[in-house]
């Protein structure tokens, strides 16, 4: 028993969980928000830092996605086009379509 303890102390990482069978970190997920009927659907998205959020414009006219507090602005997204954001910090981001200010949404980043 004492030899096993000495071996574990002498070989760093021997008892770590990074070897075969260890759980892999979760893979990033892609979330989709549809811009249609002058609305963001869904209006609230919960994502993890590193996930991607894709906005797809299904209306026959342009929309945009801009953080109300600043930080990102897609500029106009034409019909049948998309725009992607990958948030890296936790928090809540409120956004708006600058072309149609009644269109608002929220991203909750865990």
C-alpha distance (Angstrom), angle and dihedral (degrees) to the residues before:
residue distance angle dihedral
X1 . . .
X2 3.80 . .
X3 3.83 90.6 .
X4 3.80 90.7 54.0
X5 3.79 91.4 51.6
X6 3.81 91.8 49.5
X7 3.82 90.7 48.3
X8 3.81 91.2 51.2
X9 3.80 91.2 49.8
X10 3.81 92.8 45.6
X11 3.80 96.1 50.8
X12 3.82 110.4 57.9
X13 3.77 113.6 -144.5
X14 3.80 94.5 19.3
X15 3.79 90.9 122.1
X16 3.79 96.6 37.5
X17 3.78 123.1 120.1
X18 3.79 95.7 -127.7
X19 3.78 97.3 95.3
X20 3.78 129.9 91.7
X21 3.78 112.8 -44.1
X22 3.80 94.3 28.0
X23 3.79 114.8 132.9
X24 3.79 112.9 -98.3
X25 3.79 117.7 -129.9
X26 3.81 112.8 -97.0
X27 3.79 115.2 -88.4
X28 3.79 119.0 -120.4
X29 3.80 114.4 -95.1
X30 3.81 128.4 -144.3
X31 3.81 115.3 -132.7
X32 3.82 121.9 -165.1
X33 3.79 128.1 -144.4
X34 3.80 117.1 -172.4
X35 3.79 121.2 -148.1
X36 3.78 104.2 -151.2
X37 3.81 136.7 137.0
X38 3.84 87.3 14.4
X39 3.82 92.3 -63.5
X40 3.81 140.3 101.7
X41 3.82 110.9 -120.9
X42 2.94 115.9 -131.7
X43 3.82 95.1 23.6
X44 3.83 92.0 -158.3
X45 3.82 124.8 43.7
X46 3.81 125.1 -173.0
X47 3.80 112.9 -157.2
X48 3.77 139.3 159.4
X49 3.78 122.0 -115.0
X50 3.81 105.8 -87.2
X51 3.81 94.9 31.0
X52 3.80 117.7 119.6
X53 3.77 125.5 -124.7
X54 3.81 117.3 -157.7
X55 3.80 121.7 -164.2
X56 3.82 113.8 -158.1
X57 3.81 119.4 -164.3
X58 3.81 110.0 -139.3
X59 3.82 95.2 164.9
X60 3.83 121.4 97.9
X61 3.83 91.4 -117.2
X62 3.84 136.1 51.3
X63 3.81 126.3 -80.0
X64 3.80 133.2 -179.9
X65 3.80 138.8 -151.3
X66 3.81 116.5 -141.4
X67 3.80 130.8 164.5
X68 3.81 109.3 -117.9
X69 3.81 90.4 -139.6
X70 3.81 93.1 44.6
X71 3.77 127.1 -106.9
X72 3.80 102.1 114.7
X73 3.79 140.4 26.6
X74 3.78 123.0 178.0
X75 3.82 93.4 -161.5
X76 3.82 113.4 -142.5
X77 3.80 114.6 -23.0
X78 3.78 109.7 -154.4
X79 3.84 122.6 -136.8
X80 3.82 113.3 -73.8
X81 3.81 90.9 15.3
X82 3.79 130.0 108.0
X83 3.78 142.3 -152.2
X84 3.82 128.6 -153.4
X85 3.80 133.1 -150.3
X86 3.81 126.7 -174.4
X87 3.81 108.8 -163.9
X88 3.78 114.8 -153.0
X89 3.81 102.9 -174.9
X90 3.79 130.6 64.6
X91 3.77 119.1 -113.3
X92 3.76 143.4 78.3
X93 3.80 121.5 -65.0
X94 3.79 121.4 -165.8
X95 3.79 114.4 -158.5
X96 3.79 139.3 -176.4
X97 3.79 141.1 -167.0
X98 3.81 102.0 -112.4
X99 3.81 89.4 -154.3
X100 3.83 93.3 52.3
X101 3.84 108.2 26.5
X102 3.81 93.5 -170.7
X103 3.83 87.6 67.7
X104 3.80 105.7 89.5
X105 3.79 136.2 159.6
X106 3.78 143.5 172.3
X107 3.80 133.6 -133.7
X108 3.81 116.5 -158.9
X109 3.79 108.8 -161.6
X110 3.82 115.6 -162.8
